[in-house]
Each structure stands twice: as C-alpha cells, then as structure tokens.
Amino acid sequence: GQNIDQPTEMTATEGAIVQINCTYQTSGFNGLFWYQQHAGEAPTFLSYNVLDGLEEKGRFSSFLSRSKGYSYLLLKELQMKDSASYLCAVRDSNYQLIWGAGTKLIIKP
Amino acid sequence: IAGITQAPTSQILAAGRRMTLRCTQDMRHNAMYWYRQDLGLGLRLIHYSNTAGTTGKGEVPDGYSVSRANTDDFPLTLASAVPSQTSVYFCASSDRAGDTGELFFGEGSRLTVL
C-alpha cells in the first residue's frame, strides 16, 4: 500500500530552527509537496520537489532524496505565526496526491 | 479576488437528508478535487475531475457523487447523509499543465450530520 509518515506533533522555540521529516512509500513518484495549514483554515502551498536536493524559499527550505523515500521541511528563524500543521504529500504514478496526516508545529516564546 | 469559493461554510444536517456542497473556481483550472479531512487522518480524496465533463472516484467515494458540467463548478452531493460523513470538506483545483500542478484550496465546508 501507499504510505506517508510524518511526526504527529513537534515543539520549537521562537527564533530557532526546526526540521520536519517525511518518509514515503508510493506507487511511482511525480513530485513531493509541502503545505501549511493554520487551524481552521485551508492548506496553502509551501514547496515542491521533484529532483533530489534542496529547494530554498526564504525562511523555508525543502529537501528530497528519492532513493531513500525521504523529505524534510526546514523552517528557520521561527516566528509565532509559523504555528500550524505541515502536510507532506506525494504525487504518485497516477498523478494523484497521497497525503500524510500532518505535523502540528507548536512554537513557544 | 481569484480563487475557489465553497458554500456553505458550515452546516448541521439531519441523517438521511440530501446535501450539496458547492464549489466554484475562477482560475480556469482543468482539474478539480473534493477532499475530506478528519482529525488524525490525512486529506482523503473523495472524487476528482481532470477536465469538464469527466469525473473519477478517489479513495473514499461511497455515499458521495459529483458532476462537472463546466470548468468552473464542481458540486459534491451527499444523497442520504450519515453521521460518519461528519467532516471538513475541502474543494481544490489545479492546472495540471502548470509548472508544479499545485493544488489551490477553498476555505472548507464544515459538515455535521446528526
């Protein structure tokens, strides 16, 4: 079966760095997405990786290793507004997205 | 403002009633999707449409139906609601020919079936 694993919850301190991991087993691979979802709101797109390596976008970076079925989202200089759930999703060979359950990130002052 | 509009934003419904959740997008995206989101679970695909006039079943289609008469609208119907359909429903769209094919989500419809 297809599976996306990510930690259920993480806690970090304002101003620090946090890394959220995602491992996947899917039928084929056509890209990996990270979305941010604040409580009670819709998910919003953060990043997309289709080739191995690091993609950097301001304070957020996302890494992919296709051979290891592994990705991480790195958030630097954490701000209170970064408190949210972070969803990892993989697009499979049928071009459908398989979603992880999300990682709830709690930022403490 | 361009985007996706869902209605209603919230609804309480008696079991056995019929309900249609509406979804409209103005981005001219070819693909549209309906997901449900339940606590502790990832987003689960109910139905999708790759282009106007076509629809397909997702991971959890039972008890739901959709139609795609035109590019902009993609309503989701619960023919006879049951309590297990209590959930938050998100409509999304994507441009499959685009750079990443990322999904754009509506604000969600919170449905409670009693």
Contacts between the chains, C-beta under 8 A, distances in Angstrom:
chain1	res1	chain2	res2	distance
A	4	B	42	6.8
A	31	B	100	6.9
A	31	B	101	7.5
A	33	B	100	7.7
A	33	B	102	6.6
A	33	B	103	7.9
A	35	B	103	8.0
A	41	B	107	7.2
A	41	B	108	7.7
A	42	B	90	6.2
A	42	B	105	3.9
A	42	B	106	6.3
A	42	B	107	5.3
A	42	B	108	5.7
A	43	B	43	7.5
A	43	B	90	7.5
A	43	B	103	7.7
A	43	B	105	5.3
A	44	B	105	7.3
A	45	B	100	7.9
A	45	B	102	4.5
A	45	B	103	7.1
A	45	B	104	7.6
A	48	B	100	4.2
A	48	B	102	6.4
A	87	B	42	7.2
A	87	B	43	7.2
A	89	B	42	7.9
A	89	B	43	7.7
A	91	B	101	7.4
A	95	B	96	7.3
A	95	B	101	7.8
A	96	B	45	6.7
A	96	B	48	7.6
A	96	B	58	7.5
A	97	B	43	7.8
A	97	B	45	7.4
A	97	B	103	7.1
A	98	B	42	7.8
A	99	B	42	3.5
A	99	B	43	4.3
A	99	B	44	7.6
A	100	B	42	5.4
A	101	B	40	6.1
A	101	B	41	5.8
A	101	B	42	4.7
A	102	B	42	6.8
